Amino acid sequence: MKILISPAKKMRIDTDDFAPKDLPVFLDRAEKLRSYLQGLSFEELRRLLACNEKIAGENSLRLQDMDLRANLTPAILSYDGIQYTYMAPRVFTDEALSYIQEHLRILSGVYGVLRPLDGVVPYRLEMQAKIKMEGYKDLYDFWGDAICREVRDPDRIIVNLASREYASVIEPYLTPQDIYITCIFGELVNGHVVQKGVRAKMARGDMVSFLAKKRPEVRRPEDLSDLMDSLRAFEVGGYRYREEYSTDRALVFLKEAQEGAGV
């Protein structure tokens, strides 16, 4: 079983809490992307990153001497976003860290896929970036099916907590043999389930923390029902599983305080 999450735009360096354990599995591809980015002009980089001049300047300086093998931060500590704040990995027990190292995977435009304790450096490159290198039309084309193959375990169970932008690098390559479970964190607005970005990110972080504490495992086919029960038991931040809006492979959690508000 693998649990998938998105990265965050903002990143930090943290060499104090705990050390990286491994290098990313697709480091060679990441180095190709770094070289491509280093070869862009300032204006080309700004357009690719779809950012203002200040952010483009910061990333241009960062790229000048970027070394993907030195001064590394564990991936789970490097991302500085709402999802990661609510996940709170710095207070995970050793057992929780061991669990997420085995089961959690962070999808990344630069690195492809990361284990929580893989060593990374700060970067900025979203998965939807329109790179033009070696005949590829964008990052989805660059990564192809490599990420899907990497996260696919023998049990073929994937729990998707990633945003649409990042889940889209996986979904085209799924087969009928894959058990792909998406968790949707929404609110009921005029009778429709609506996901709101910030609140959904909070809930995704809470769900990772929740699973790291419960540590469900799938060792046998019959364990899938136990995993589903574990997911459905999530009640954090006002969210609760709602069967009437869910399917076997899309679990809907509604924020109770907002239900029926119509706004």
N, C-alpha and C positions, 0 to 999 in steps of 0.2 A: 504494500500500500504506500502511495505517495500523496502528500498534501501539498498543493501548489499555492503560492502567494506571489503577489507582484512586489517589485522593489519600490523605493521612494526616490523622488527627484533629488532631495537633499541628502548629502552624505557627510559623515564625520570620520575622523581618525581616532581610534581608541586602542591603545596598546597597553592599557593598565588592567582591565577587568579579567580577561583571559586571552591566551595566545591562540592564533590560528592552528588548525590541525593539518590541513592539506592545502594544495594548490587546486584551483578550479579544473575540472575535467576537460574543458574546452579552452585551455589557456592559449594554445597555439592559434586558435581562431580569434581570440580576444586580441592577441598581439597583431594580427593582420588588420583588425579594425582600428587599433591604436595607430598603426602606421598610416592608414588611410586618413584618419582624422588629422594627424600631424601634417599631412601634405596639403590640407585645405587652406585657402586664404582666410583671413579673418571674416570677410563678408560671407564666404561660402559656409564657414562653420556656423556663423550666426543664423543663416537661413536654414541650415540643416537642423539645428537645435531649436529653431522657432522661438528664440528668446531675445531679450533686449541686449543692448551693447555691453552693459555692465556684466551680465551673466556670461555673455560670449567672451568678454575679456578675461574673466576669472578662469574659464575653461581653456582658453587659448594658452594662458600661462601654465595651467596645470598640465596640459599636454606636452609642453616643451621638453620636460625631463621626466615624463611618466615612466616609471619602472613597475611592471606588473608582478615582479618577483621580490620586491623589497618594501620595507616599512608597511607591512600588511596588517589589516584589521579583520577580525572574523566577520563574515558577511552579516550575520544576525545582529551585530553591534554597529555596523557601518551605516545602515540606512536610518535616516533621521526624519521619519514621517509619522503621521497620526496612527497608522496601523501598528507600527513598531513601538510607539509609546504605550498603546493599550496592550500590546503583547507583553511588554516589560521583561525581555529576556535576561536582563542583568540580575533579576531576582529568582531565576529558575534554579531549582535544585539540580544536583548532578544527574539524578534520574530523568528529570524533565529535559535537560540538555542532551542526554544520551538518546532519548526518544526522538526529539526533533532532528538530531543529527542523522538518525536512520530514516525518518519518514518525511521530514519537511524539505521542500525544495523551493528556492527563490528563483523566479524567472528573470532574466536580465538581457537587455539589448546588447551589451558588450560581452558578457561572460556566457550567455546562453542559459545555463542553469547552474545554480550554486547550492552546495550543502551549507548548512548554517555556520560551520566552523572553517569553511574555505577562506583563505586570505585574499582580500581584495584591496584596491585603492579607490579613492573617490573618482567618479567620472560622471558625465551627463550624456546620455544617449537613450532616448525612449525607443521602444520596440517599433513604433510606427514611423520612425525616421526613414526618409527616402534616400538611402545611401546609393551611390552609383560607383561600384567598384567590381572589377573582374566579371562584368556582364550581369551582375545582380541588379534588380530594380529597386529593392528595398530590403530591410532586415528580415522580413518574413521569408523572402526568397533566399537570402543569405543562409539562414538557419535551416530552411527546409524541414525535413522530418527528424533532424538530428536530436532536437530537444525532446520530442515525443518519444523517440526510441530510448533516450537516456533515462527518462522518468518512468518508463513502463517496467514494472516489476513482473515476475512470473505470475503473480496472482492477478495482474492487470487491473488493479483497483486504483483509481485516481480520485481524490477529493479536491475539487476545484474551489479555491477561495480567491482566485486571481480576478483582476478586472478584465473586461472584455478585450482591451488592447493586448493583454498578455495571454489570456486564454486562447486567443485566435492563432497563436503560434503552435498550439497543441491540437485543437479540435479538427482541422482538416485531415489529420492523419490517424484519427481514432478508427477502430474497426468494431464490428459487432461483438467481438470477443472482449473488448475493453468495457469495464464497469466505471463509468464516468459520472461522478456525483457532484452536482453544483449546489452550493449553499447560497441562497438569496436572502439578503437582509433588507427588508423594505417596510413601507408604511402603506396603509390602505387609504387611498385618495379617490374619492368618488367611485368606490367599488373596485378600483384597480390597484394592484401591487406596484408601488413605485420605489425604486432604490434612490436614495439621496447620498451623493458621493462621500461626504465627510462622515456621516453616520454609518454608512456601509463599511468604510475603512476601519472605524472604531470597532465595529462588530467582528470584522475579520480578524483583527488583532486579538480580541477577546476570545474568539473561537480557537485560535492557535494555542493560547494560554490554557484554555479549558481542556483541549485535547492533550496537551503536555502534562496536565495533572491527572487526567483519567487514564491516559496511555492505552487506548484500545488497540488490540492486535488482531491481525487476520492470518491465522496459521492454517486453517482448514476452511473448506467452502462454507460450512455452516456458521463460521465466525462472521460472515458478512452481515447477518441479521443483528449480531451484537454490535458491530460497528454502526449500523444504521440507528440502532437504539441509542447508542452513545451520542451520535450527532443530534438526534431529535431531542435529547434531554437538555440541550443547551438553553439556558435561561439566564442571560447576563445582559445588563444594560437595558432592561425593559423588553427584550426580545423573547418571543416564545414560538415554538414550532406550531404551524397551522396546517393540519392535514388537508383541509378542504381546498387549499390553494396549491398544494404540493403534488408532485408525481413521484414515481419510484426513483427517478434520477435527478429531480430538482426539488430540493427541500427549501420551503419558504418559511422564514422566520419574520413575524411582524412585531413591530415596536408597539407594545400595548397602549402606551400613553397617547399615541397618534391615531390609533384606529378610529375610523369614522369621522375624523375631524374635518375632512373635505378640503384641506388646505395643503 
